[in-house]
């Protein structure tokens, strides 16, 4: 499997996060980091995504936790 799309996602997320933090972007960059082998960075970003995720977004929180555990 080619990781080029994950590299593209990683680069784009870094650009967005330089301007503002959003739990959805944090979750996306974490997934890309996990696939690319940046495990510690992925764990940090998954935790930040959970911290910033609004309580009413239970489905998003569940999806983040499920992805984090894979």
MDAnalysis code that builds the backbone (N, CA, C; Angstrom):
import MDAnalysis as mda
import numpy as np

u = mda.Universe.empty(210, n_residues=70, atom_resindex=np.repeat(np.arange(70), 3), trajectory=True)
u.add_TopologyAttr("name", ["N", "CA", "C"] * 70)
u.add_TopologyAttr("resid", np.arange(1, 71))
u.add_TopologyAttr("resname", ["UNK", "UNK", "UNK", "UNK", "UNK", "UNK", "UNK", "UNK", "UNK", "UNK", "UNK", "UNK", "UNK", "UNK", "UNK", "UNK", "UNK", "UNK", "UNK", "UNK", "UNK", "UNK", "UNK", "UNK", "UNK", "UNK", "UNK", "UNK", "UNK", "UNK", "UNK", "UNK", "UNK", "UNK", "UNK", "UNK", "UNK", "UNK", "UNK", "UNK", "UNK", "UNK", "UNK", "UNK", "UNK", "UNK", "UNK", "UNK", "UNK", "UNK", "UNK", "UNK", "UNK", "UNK", "UNK", "UNK", "UNK", "UNK", "UNK", "UNK", "UNK", "UNK", "UNK", "UNK", "UNK", "UNK", "UNK", "UNK", "UNK", "UNK"])
u.atoms.positions = np.array([
    [0.835, -1.175, 0.000],
    [0.000, 0.000, 0.000],
    [0.882, 1.242, 0.000],
    [0.511, 2.196, -0.814],
    [1.249, 3.442, -0.892],
    [0.827, 4.374, 0.239],
    [1.798, 4.971, 0.859],
    [1.522, 5.898, 1.950],
    [1.449, 7.340, 1.472],
    [1.521, 7.566, 0.161],
    [1.585, 8.932, -0.343],
    [0.373, 9.762, 0.055],
    [-0.807, 9.163, 0.084],
    [-2.007, 9.905, 0.483],
    [-1.954, 10.269, 1.962],
    [-1.374, 9.412, 2.781],
    [-1.218, 9.725, 4.196],
    [-0.197, 10.849, 4.393],
    [0.847, 10.860, 3.566],
    [1.831, 11.947, 3.622],
    [1.157, 13.254, 3.233],
    [0.330, 13.231, 2.190],
    [-0.397, 14.428, 1.774],
    [-1.332, 14.911, 2.886],
    [-2.063, 13.996, 3.501],
    [-2.967, 14.359, 4.591],
    [-2.188, 14.936, 5.763],
    [-1.073, 14.306, 6.093],
    [-0.214, 14.766, 7.176],
    [0.248, 16.199, 6.922],
    [0.741, 16.457, 5.723],
    [1.231, 17.800, 5.382],
    [0.112, 18.842, 5.431],
    [-1.036, 18.507, 4.893],
    [-2.169, 19.434, 4.896],
    [-2.644, 19.723, 6.329],
    [-2.734, 18.691, 7.142],
    [-3.166, 18.874, 8.534],
    [-2.191, 19.751, 9.305],
    [-0.890, 19.575, 9.071],
    [0.100, 20.426, 9.738],
    [-0.120, 21.886, 9.386],
    [-0.437, 22.156, 8.116],
    [-0.683, 23.535, 7.687],
    [-1.917, 24.110, 8.380],
    [-2.973, 23.331, 8.447],
    [-4.204, 23.799, 9.092],
    [-3.975, 24.016, 10.584],
    [-3.303, 23.071, 11.237],
    [-3.076, 23.182, 12.679],
    [-2.167, 24.358, 13.039],
    [-1.364, 24.831, 12.088],
    [-0.526, 26.001, 12.333],
    [-1.376, 27.251, 12.500],
    [-2.592, 27.226, 11.927],
    [-3.489, 28.383, 11.988],
    [-4.477, 28.263, 13.142],
    [-5.062, 27.084, 13.321],
    [-5.993, 26.866, 14.429],
    [-6.096, 25.374, 14.737],
    [-6.504, 25.069, 15.970],
    [-6.647, 23.677, 16.388],
    [-8.111, 23.268, 16.313],
    [-8.346, 22.126, 15.744],
    [-9.696, 21.585, 15.609],
    [-9.608, 20.091, 15.873],
    [-10.540, 19.570, 16.639],
    [-10.485, 18.156, 17.016],
    [-10.564, 17.229, 15.803],
    [-11.273, 17.645, 14.760],
    [-11.371, 16.801, 13.558],
    [-10.047, 16.724, 12.822],
    [-9.347, 17.842, 12.744],
    [-8.033, 17.860, 12.098],
    [-7.023, 17.099, 12.946],
    [-7.105, 17.254, 14.255],
    [-6.207, 16.506, 15.144],
    [-6.399, 15.002, 14.982],
    [-7.638, 14.559, 14.852],
    [-7.903, 13.137, 14.634],
    [-7.380, 12.649, 13.298],
    [-7.488, 13.499, 12.287],
    [-7.006, 13.126, 10.949],
    [-5.491, 13.027, 10.910],
    [-4.810, 14.011, 11.511],
    [-3.350, 13.949, 11.508],
    [-2.865, 12.768, 12.345],
    [-3.576, 12.458, 13.411],
    [-3.193, 11.313, 14.241],
    [-3.264, 10.017, 13.441],
    [-4.313, 9.853, 12.659],
    [-4.449, 8.641, 11.830],
    [-3.299, 8.551, 10.830],
    [-2.984, 9.674, 10.180],
    [-1.877, 9.686, 9.220],
    [-0.564, 9.360, 9.921],
    [-0.342, 9.944, 11.086],
    [0.897, 9.675, 11.833],
    [0.992, 8.206, 12.226],
    [-0.103, 7.618, 12.639],
    [-0.095, 6.206, 13.023],
    [0.307, 5.323, 11.843],
    [-0.253, 5.604, 10.691],
    [0.060, 4.814, 9.496],
    [1.514, 5.018, 9.082],
    [2.004, 6.245, 9.230],
    [3.373, 6.556, 8.820],
    [4.423, 6.145, 9.852],
    [3.981, 5.648, 11.005],
    [4.911, 5.151, 12.013],
    [5.301, 6.146, 13.084],
    [4.656, 7.313, 13.109],
    [4.923, 8.314, 14.136],
    [3.972, 8.070, 15.312],
    [4.214, 6.990, 16.012],
    [3.269, 6.496, 17.014],
    [3.085, 7.465, 18.177],
    [4.156, 7.965, 18.753],
    [4.027, 8.862, 19.906],
    [3.290, 10.139, 19.527],
    [3.589, 10.685, 18.357],
    [2.898, 11.884, 17.890],
    [1.415, 11.597, 17.680],
    [1.125, 10.405, 17.150],
    [-0.270, 10.018, 16.927],
    [-1.029, 9.935, 18.245],
    [-0.432, 9.329, 19.249],
    [-1.081, 9.219, 20.562],
    [-1.367, 10.610, 21.121],
    [-0.401, 11.505, 21.006],
    [-0.585, 12.876, 21.497],
    [-1.735, 13.562, 20.778],
    [-1.781, 13.434, 19.454],
    [-2.841, 14.090, 18.687],
    [-4.206, 13.435, 18.919],
    [-4.249, 12.122, 19.090],
    [-5.525, 11.479, 19.427],
    [-6.044, 12.005, 20.769],
    [-5.147, 12.138, 21.756],
    [-5.562, 12.640, 23.062],
    [-6.065, 14.073, 22.955],
    [-5.368, 14.898, 22.181],
    [-5.810, 16.279, 21.984],
    [-7.163, 16.321, 21.285],
    [-7.363, 15.450, 20.310],
    [-8.650, 15.393, 19.597],
    [-9.769, 15.070, 20.578],
    [-9.540, 14.129, 21.461],
    [-10.543, 13.782, 22.470],
    [-10.786, 14.933, 23.439],
    [-9.717, 15.613, 23.829],
    [-9.846, 16.726, 24.769],
    [-10.661, 17.877, 24.180],
    [-10.465, 18.158, 22.886],
    [-11.147, 19.272, 22.226],
    [-12.535, 18.913, 21.698],
    [-12.822, 17.633, 21.619],
    [-14.102, 17.188, 21.054],
    [-15.245, 17.561, 22.002],
    [-16.268, 18.259, 21.491],
    [-17.400, 18.618, 22.352],
    [-18.117, 17.369, 22.867],
    [-18.638, 17.462, 24.057],
    [-19.335, 16.327, 24.675],
    [-20.506, 15.834, 23.834],
    [-21.180, 16.729, 23.140],
    [-22.337, 16.318, 22.335],
    [-21.934, 15.556, 21.067],
    [-20.654, 15.487, 20.787],
    [-20.156, 14.749, 19.626],
    [-19.741, 13.329, 20.037],
    [-20.641, 12.611, 20.662],
    [-20.323, 11.273, 21.179],
    [-19.911, 10.306, 20.073],
    [-20.521, 10.410, 18.918],
    [-20.155, 9.517, 17.807],
    [-18.725, 9.798, 17.366],
    [-18.350, 11.066, 17.291],
    [-16.981, 11.435, 16.907],
    [-15.994, 10.943, 17.961],
    [-16.336, 11.088, 19.233],
    [-15.459, 10.589, 20.300],
    [-15.282, 9.081, 20.204],
    [-16.362, 8.384, 19.960],
    [-16.299, 6.929, 19.832],
    [-15.439, 6.532, 18.639],
    [-15.590, 7.228, 17.535],
    [-14.790, 6.926, 16.345],
    [-13.310, 7.187, 16.609],
    [-13.005, 8.265, 17.314],
    [-11.616, 8.577, 17.643],
    [-11.024, 7.513, 18.551],
    [-11.770, 7.103, 19.551],
    [-11.290, 6.060, 20.452],
    [-11.094, 4.738, 19.727],
    [-12.002, 4.401, 18.838],
    [-11.909, 3.153, 18.087],
    [-10.679, 3.175, 17.178],
    [-10.447, 4.287, 16.500],
    [-9.295, 4.403, 15.615],
    [-8.016, 4.342, 16.406],
    [-7.998, 4.973, 17.566],
    [-6.820, 5.015, 18.423],
    [-6.439, 3.616, 18.895],
    [-7.397, 2.771, 19.108],
    [-7.154, 1.434, 19.630],
    [-6.713, 0.435, 18.572],
    [-6.812, 0.784, 17.304],
    [-6.464, -0.170, 16.223],
    [-4.999, -0.437, 16.151],
])
